[in-house]
Amino acid sequence: MSHALQFYIGGEWVAPVGDARLPVIDPSTEETFAEIAMGTPPDVDRAVAAARHAFASFSLTTPDERLALIRKILEAYGERYDEMAQLISREIGAPRALAQGWQAGLGTRHLKELIRTCEAFTWQRNKGTTLITHEPIGVVALITPWNWPINQIVCKVAPAIAAGCTMVLKPSEVSPLNALLFAEILDAAGVPPGVFNLVNGDGPTVGAALCSHPDVDMVSFTGYRHARVSRSPRWPRRPSSACIRNWAASRRT
């Protein structure tokens, strides 16, 4: 993984502000097989600024344009499917068959289902004398767990793109490499700079900075109880901010 010590911000692979590192351990061997950079609040500031800048133009794209982009993402995902399965197998210790058939497979399934949903979705409708239209909420912070990593990442990232939002993803620091690979996939698919940004790090540092950032309009978080305690007081405080939370994921020991 050539970008393990970088973050994806503004359509480019950039060096982190700090020099902290974290080993990535294969649970099946208990050996370190990679190392990632750990982010800081200044890294979050850069990523959110890139997402905010990109929102001005990306929010004006049409649903059909965004649907075409999702189709390109599906195609690019398929080209690196085997690599995705292998990475997930090593990161979380999943049997190769499970990683190949389900872990990586759910990414494909979610993208295909989103395409079908978008093809049938009514973005504008009349109700009496009122025109009801669906609009992107803005910059969203996405925080995902370790145990079904690409499943949760695709579930959050792809619908946000389809809706016209821009985003910053903080994947689990326990299984971060599949997220970096997904960033490469999005880049290859032609996702515009700043629409998708990725900063690796832990919950108390990067997660908290994202959740409390004044330019984040929505937080979508899936994680375990420990993260709930540390992040809950920091959800966006503005009245217009939205939060989607799921505490179902359990901690790996």
Buried (B, 14 or more C-beta within 10 A) or exposed (E): BEBBBBBBBBBEBBEBBBEBEBEBBBBEEEEEBBEBBBBBBEBBBBBBBBBBBBBEEBBEBEBEEBBBBBBBBBEBBBEBBEBBBBBBBBBBBBEEEBBBEBBBBBBBEBBEEBBEEBEEEEBEEEEEEEEEEEEBBBBBBBBBBBBBBBBBBBBBBBBBBBBBBBBBBBBBBBBBBBBBBBBBBBBBBEBBBBBBBBBBBBBEBBBBBBBBBEBBBBBBBBBBEEBBEBBEEBBBEEEEBBEEBEEEBEEBE
